[in-house]
Amino acid sequence: MNYKTLLTALLITSFAGSDAQVDATSNVPDSVRAMIERSQATDRYEQMARMQVDVQFGAFLSKLVTSVDRKQQIEAALVEVFKRRAELSAQMTTGTANPTELSRVSNPQYLRARLSELLTADELQKYDAVQTDAAEQQLRQTYGNQLARIAPSLTPTNRTVVLDSLVRHMLLLGSESEIAGSTSADSAISAQLESLMRVRMELQAQLDGIELKEAESFLNQVQSGLSMNRAMFDTR
């Protein structure tokens, strides 16, 4: 599962507590109640999708030099894909979604292919730049928070060394996967685990003592998370 899928799953969790609930003690027939609940879920997923599109692509959309109608068409395509990702991510928790379909829809190339039908070559190039920048920022924020908690003894300079190494390898891995057209969640996780080995080797040559020990504890946690993701897909 890629990084954007994870963000979607977190958004679903954060919104779960605020869902509008249908009164189970009412006299509304079960069939009508089910229809209402499906409508609420659809509205919720669309709301989440629009929020995510605004966060990730708001600036990109605002800079497009085009008509209002065409800009809305591009935004609608983005919302459609993110909404589908949210629906599949939610269904994964109940075992009703196909992991292969979730992996396919979550693949960055799926979204890019959809937008390539609507964007000019120049606009698509700008979109690619936005995607690269967003992925790096998300990785640095996610891993940076973990690293600060698990490896408090690292100096600011060595904290940057760890983050730079990890982010560089993960971004390189993403580029290689896109070139190869890989859509398998299991193969992607295997490649990430191999990348972690290369990160370890780099850090062992640059850190020592308690700093190396804490950096390795951090990488162990990253590895544990990847292994849990693999187990989730293996059991579906």
Buried (B, 14 or more C-beta within 10 A) or exposed (E): BBBBBBBBBEBBEEBEEEEEEEEEEEEBEEEEBEEEBEEBBEEBBBBBBBBBBBEBBEEBBEEBEBEEEEBEEBBEBBBBBBBBBBBBBBBBEEEEBEBEEBBBBBBBBBBBEBBBEBBEEEBEEBBEEBBEEBBBEBBBEBBBEBBEEBBEEBEEEBBEBBBEBBBBBBBEBBEEBBEEEBBBBEEBBEBBBEBBEBBBEBBEEEBEEEBBEBBBEBBEBBBEBBEEBBEBBEEE
